[in-house]
Amino acid sequence: MAVPSPLANRTLNQSELVEQAKALAADRSHDDMDLGTKVDVLEAAMMELLDIQIMKPVVGRVASLATGGLPGASGRWLMGDDPRLPAMPEAPTLMDFFERRLLLDKRGGNHLLQSAKLAMENGLPEHMVLARLLHDMSVICLIRSDHGHWGAQLIAPYVEKEVAWAIKYHQALRFFAAPDLGYEYPKSYLQFFGEDYSVPPNIQREYEYARKHKWYMSGMQICLNDLYAFDPGKSVDVREFEDIIGRNFRQPKEGLGFDGSPVAHMWRTIISPNKFL
């Protein structure tokens, strides 16, 4: 149980919160702790400073129980924006989501930028550059499981149907080699899932459907250079894609999350991922 800090009733901006939390965490950490434990200590310090309980982004209560439950803490539950995250404007754009959410994950965000850059260098049309820019968006800022489906649903009201289709079905296509296109089963999957892994029936069915679809190559374009977009030494500026986004992404004037679309709640979840209810 976290002990309320004497600073708990103060209003801290993000930079003050981080600095105060780092100081508290440093006093409580020692050299024998691994990185994960040190991160937990830092999180606990932040919660004490806020005197508030902050949910961890999990897939429902069942998932949190399966991983040991959530630790108890004193104070109120967080019901607004998380002060540890950059504030979003009243009418956020896709670029705002990149700069204030997606690119906080440096590896995942840089992967999206590198993927889109490769698409540009390979001369793909603008809407397919956009598909590459957004293909793993769900993994980074919403949900990993079935990320192609979630990612496609997230952007469907704002892009060409082909873009959402390609993102949805790259999830299945990536598991199947396409020798005629020079695409091999990813070697990393042998390490991640084991050499004896086989996809479930729904993925097999989706692959067979996508293989015969007119947009098959659009889905494969996401897969073809996906594995070559993890260069830690390569830096790409998201502003390189500003014009492409402007021409190919239908930005609602009310802002993503506030336009009343069927997926607005998903964008609001990305804005406030640790909101209790």
Contacts in CASP RR format, 6 or more apart in sequence:
PFRMAT RR
TARGET T0000
AUTHOR 0000-0000-0000
METHOD contacts of the structure
MODEL  1
MAVPSPLANRTLNQSELVEQAKALAADRSHDDMDLGTKVDVLEAAMMELL
DIQIMKPVVGRVASLATGGLPGASGRWLMGDDPRLPAMPEAPTLMDFFER
RLLLDKRGGNHLLQSAKLAMENGLPEHMVLARLLHDMSVICLIRSDHGHW
GAQLIAPYVEKEVAWAIKYHQALRFFAAPDLGYEYPKSYLQFFGEDYSVP
PNIQREYEYARKHKWYMSGMQICLNDLYAFDPGKSVDVREFEDIIGRNFR
QPKEGLGFDGSPVAHMWRTIISPNKFL
1 72 0 8 1.000
1 73 0 8 1.000
1 74 0 8 1.000
2 44 0 8 1.000
2 47 0 8 1.000
2 48 0 8 1.000
2 72 0 8 1.000
2 73 0 8 1.000
2 74 0 8 1.000
3 48 0 8 1.000
3 74 0 8 1.000
4 48 0 8 1.000
4 51 0 8 1.000
4 74 0 8 1.000
4 75 0 8 1.000
5 24 0 8 1.000
5 48 0 8 1.000
5 49 0 8 1.000
5 51 0 8 1.000
7 20 0 8 1.000
7 49 0 8 1.000
8 48 0 8 1.000
8 49 0 8 1.000
8 50 0 8 1.000
8 51 0 8 1.000
9 51 0 8 1.000
12 20 0 8 1.000
12 49 0 8 1.000
12 50 0 8 1.000
12 83 0 8 1.000
13 83 0 8 1.000
14 83 0 8 1.000
14 84 0 8 1.000
14 85 0 8 1.000
14 86 0 8 1.000
14 87 0 8 1.000
17 46 0 8 1.000
17 49 0 8 1.000
17 50 0 8 1.000
17 83 0 8 1.000
17 84 0 8 1.000
18 46 0 8 1.000
18 84 0 8 1.000
20 45 0 8 1.000
20 49 0 8 1.000
21 42 0 8 1.000
21 45 0 8 1.000
21 46 0 8 1.000
21 49 0 8 1.000
22 42 0 8 1.000
22 45 0 8 1.000
24 45 0 8 1.000
24 48 0 8 1.000
24 49 0 8 1.000
25 38 0 8 1.000
25 41 0 8 1.000
25 42 0 8 1.000
25 44 0 8 1.000
25 45 0 8 1.000
28 41 0 8 1.000
28 45 0 8 1.000
29 38 0 8 1.000
29 41 0 8 1.000
33 41 0 8 1.000
43 54 0 8 1.000
44 73 0 8 1.000
46 54 0 8 1.000
46 84 0 8 1.000
47 53 0 8 1.000
47 54 0 8 1.000
47 73 0 8 1.000
50 78 0 8 1.000
50 83 0 8 1.000
51 74 0 8 1.000
51 75 0 8 1.000
51 76 0 8 1.000
52 73 0 8 1.000
52 75 0 8 1.000
52 76 0 8 1.000
52 77 0 8 1.000
52 78 0 8 1.000
53 72 0 8 1.000
53 73 0 8 1.000
53 74 0 8 1.000
53 75 0 8 1.000
53 76 0 8 1.000
53 77 0 8 1.000
53 78 0 8 1.000
53 276 0 8 1.000
54 78 0 8 1.000
54 82 0 8 1.000
54 274 0 8 1.000
55 70 0 8 1.000
55 77 0 8 1.000
55 78 0 8 1.000
55 274 0 8 1.000
55 275 0 8 1.000
55 276 0 8 1.000
56 64 0 8 1.000
56 70 0 8 1.000
56 274 0 8 1.000
57 273 0 8 1.000
57 274 0 8 1.000
58 64 0 8 1.000
58 67 0 8 1.000
58 70 0 8 1.000
59 143 0 8 1.000
59 145 0 8 1.000
64 70 0 8 1.000
77 276 0 8 1.000
77 277 0 8 1.000
78 274 0 8 1.000
78 275 0 8 1.000
78 276 0 8 1.000
79 275 0 8 1.000
79 276 0 8 1.000
79 277 0 8 1.000
80 272 0 8 1.000
80 275 0 8 1.000
81 87 0 8 1.000
81 88 0 8 1.000
81 271 0 8 1.000
81 272 0 8 1.000
82 272 0 8 1.000
82 273 0 8 1.000
82 274 0 8 1.000
82 275 0 8 1.000
85 100 0 8 1.000
85 101 0 8 1.000
85 104 0 8 1.000
85 273 0 8 1.000
86 99 0 8 1.000
86 100 0 8 1.000
86 101 0 8 1.000
86 104 0 8 1.000
87 100 0 8 1.000
88 96 0 8 1.000
88 97 0 8 1.000
88 100 0 8 1.000
88 271 0 8 1.000
89 96 0 8 1.000
90 255 0 8 1.000
90 258 0 8 1.000
91 253 0 8 1.000
91 254 0 8 1.000
91 255 0 8 1.000
91 258 0 8 1.000
92 100 0 8 1.000
92 255 0 8 1.000
92 256 0 8 1.000
92 257 0 8 1.000
92 267 0 8 1.000
92 271 0 8 1.000
93 251 0 8 1.000
93 255 0 8 1.000
93 256 0 8 1.000
94 158 0 8 1.000
94 245 0 8 1.000
94 249 0 8 1.000
94 251 0 8 1.000
94 256 0 8 1.000
95 238 0 8 1.000
95 239 0 8 1.000
95 242 0 8 1.000
95 245 0 8 1.000
97 141 0 8 1.000
97 256 0 8 1.000
97 267 0 8 1.000
97 270 0 8 1.000
98 109 0 8 1.000
98 238 0 8 1.000
99 238 0 8 1.000
101 140 0 8 1.000
101 141 0 8 1.000
101 270 0 8 1.000
101 271 0 8 1.000
102 108 0 8 1.000
102 109 0 8 1.000
102 112 0 8 1.000
102 137 0 8 1.000
102 140 0 8 1.000
102 141 0 8 1.000
103 109 0 8 1.000
103 110 0 8 1.000
103 238 0 8 1.000
105 140 0 8 1.000
105 141 0 8 1.000
107 230 0 8 1.000
107 232 0 8 1.000
108 136 0 8 1.000
108 139 0 8 1.000
108 140 0 8 1.000
109 140 0 8 1.000
110 232 0 8 1.000
110 234 0 8 1.000
110 235 0 8 1.000
110 236 0 8 1.000
111 136 0 8 1.000
111 229 0 8 1.000
111 230 0 8 1.000
112 132 0 8 1.000
112 133 0 8 1.000
112 134 0 8 1.000
112 135 0 8 1.000
112 136 0 8 1.000
112 137 0 8 1.000
112 140 0 8 1.000
113 133 0 8 1.000
113 236 0 8 1.000
113 237 0 8 1.000
113 238 0 8 1.000
113 240 0 8 1.000
113 241 0 8 1.000
114 229 0 8 1.000
114 230 0 8 1.000
114 231 0 8 1.000
114 234 0 8 1.000
114 236 0 8 1.000
115 132 0 8 1.000
115 133 0 8 1.000
115 135 0 8 1.000
115 136 0 8 1.000
115 222 0 8 1.000
115 225 0 8 1.000
115 226 0 8 1.000
115 229 0 8 1.000
116 129 0 8 1.000
116 130 0 8 1.000
116 132 0 8 1.000
116 133 0 8 1.000
116 236 0 8 1.000
116 241 0 8 1.000
117 229 0 8 1.000
117 236 0 8 1.000
117 240 0 8 1.000
118 132 0 8 1.000
118 225 0 8 1.000
118 228 0 8 1.000
118 229 0 8 1.000
119 128 0 8 1.000
119 129 0 8 1.000
119 131 0 8 1.000
119 132 0 8 1.000
119 133 0 8 1.000
119 221 0 8 1.000
119 225 0 8 1.000
120 129 0 8 1.000
120 240 0 8 1.000
122 225 0 8 1.000
124 132 0 8 1.000
124 221 0 8 1.000
126 244 0 8 1.000
126 247 0 8 1.000
126 248 0 8 1.000
127 159 0 8 1.000
127 160 0 8 1.000
127 162 0 8 1.000
127 163 0 8 1.000
127 248 0 8 1.000
128 163 0 8 1.000
128 166 0 8 1.000
128 218 0 8 1.000
128 221 0 8 1.000
129 241 0 8 1.000
129 244 0 8 1.000
130 159 0 8 1.000
130 163 0 8 1.000
130 241 0 8 1.000
130 244 0 8 1.000
130 245 0 8 1.000
130 248 0 8 1.000
130 249 0 8 1.000
131 159 0 8 1.000
131 162 0 8 1.000
131 163 0 8 1.000
131 166 0 8 1.000
131 167 0 8 1.000
131 218 0 8 1.000
131 219 0 8 1.000
131 221 0 8 1.000
131 222 0 8 1.000
132 221 0 8 1.000
132 222 0 8 1.000
132 225 0 8 1.000
133 241 0 8 1.000
133 244 0 8 1.000
133 245 0 8 1.000
134 151 0 8 1.000
134 155 0 8 1.000
134 159 0 8 1.000
134 163 0 8 1.000
134 167 0 8 1.000
135 148 0 8 1.000
135 166 0 8 1.000
135 167 0 8 1.000
135 170 0 8 1.000
135 222 0 8 1.000
135 226 0 8 1.000
136 147 0 8 1.000
137 151 0 8 1.000
137 154 0 8 1.000
137 155 0 8 1.000
138 144 0 8 1.000
138 147 0 8 1.000
138 148 0 8 1.000
138 150 0 8 1.000
138 151 0 8 1.000
138 154 0 8 1.000
139 147 0 8 1.000
141 270 0 8 1.000
141 273 0 8 1.000
142 150 0 8 1.000
142 151 0 8 1.000
142 154 0 8 1.000
142 266 0 8 1.000
142 269 0 8 1.000
142 270 0 8 1.000
143 150 0 8 1.000
146 171 0 8 1.000
147 171 0 8 1.000
148 167 0 8 1.000
148 168 0 8 1.000
148 169 0 8 1.000
148 170 0 8 1.000
148 171 0 8 1.000
149 168 0 8 1.000
149 171 0 8 1.000
150 266 0 8 1.000
151 167 0 8 1.000
151 168 0 8 1.000
152 164 0 8 1.000
152 165 0 8 1.000
152 167 0 8 1.000
152 168 0 8 1.000
153 164 0 8 1.000
153 263 0 8 1.000
153 266 0 8 1.000
154 263 0 8 1.000
154 266 0 8 1.000
154 267 0 8 1.000
155 163 0 8 1.000
155 164 0 8 1.000
155 167 0 8 1.000
155 249 0 8 1.000
155 263 0 8 1.000
156 164 0 8 1.000
156 263 0 8 1.000
157 250 0 8 1.000
157 261 0 8 1.000
157 262 0 8 1.000
157 263 0 8 1.000
158 249 0 8 1.000
158 250 0 8 1.000
158 251 0 8 1.000
158 252 0 8 1.000
158 256 0 8 1.000
159 248 0 8 1.000
159 249 0 8 1.000
159 250 0 8 1.000
160 248 0 8 1.000
162 215 0 8 1.000
162 218 0 8 1.000
163 248 0 8 1.000
165 213 0 8 1.000
165 215 0 8 1.000
165 218 0 8 1.000
165 219 0 8 1.000
166 215 0 8 1.000
166 218 0 8 1.000
166 219 0 8 1.000
166 221 0 8 1.000
166 222 0 8 1.000
167 219 0 8 1.000
167 222 0 8 1.000
169 206 0 8 1.000
169 209 0 8 1.000
169 210 0 8 1.000
169 213 0 8 1.000
169 215 0 8 1.000
169 219 0 8 1.000
170 219 0 8 1.000
170 220 0 8 1.000
170 222 0 8 1.000
170 223 0 8 1.000
170 226 0 8 1.000
171 203 0 8 1.000
171 206 0 8 1.000
172 199 0 8 1.000
172 203 0 8 1.000
172 204 0 8 1.000
172 206 0 8 1.000
172 207 0 8 1.000
172 210 0 8 1.000
173 207 0 8 1.000
173 210 0 8 1.000
173 211 0 8 1.000
173 216 0 8 1.000
173 219 0 8 1.000
173 220 0 8 1.000
173 222 0 8 1.000
173 223 0 8 1.000
174 186 0 8 1.000
174 223 0 8 1.000
174 226 0 8 1.000
175 185 0 8 1.000
175 189 0 8 1.000
175 199 0 8 1.000
175 203 0 8 1.000
175 207 0 8 1.000
176 185 0 8 1.000
176 207 0 8 1.000
176 211 0 8 1.000
177 183 0 8 1.000
177 184 0 8 1.000
177 185 0 8 1.000
178 220 0 8 1.000
178 223 0 8 1.000
181 220 0 8 1.000
181 224 0 8 1.000
182 224 0 8 1.000
183 220 0 8 1.000
183 223 0 8 1.000
183 224 0 8 1.000
186 227 0 8 1.000
188 227 0 8 1.000
189 197 0 8 1.000
199 207 0 8 1.000
210 216 0 8 1.000
210 219 0 8 1.000
245 251 0 8 1.000
252 258 0 8 1.000
252 259 0 8 1.000
252 261 0 8 1.000
253 259 0 8 1.000
254 260 0 8 1.000
256 264 0 8 1.000
256 267 0 8 1.000
257 264 0 8 1.000
257 265 0 8 1.000
257 266 0 8 1.000
257 267 0 8 1.000
257 268 0 8 1.000
257 271 0 8 1.000
258 264 0 8 1.000
258 268 0 8 1.000
269 275 0 8 1.000
END
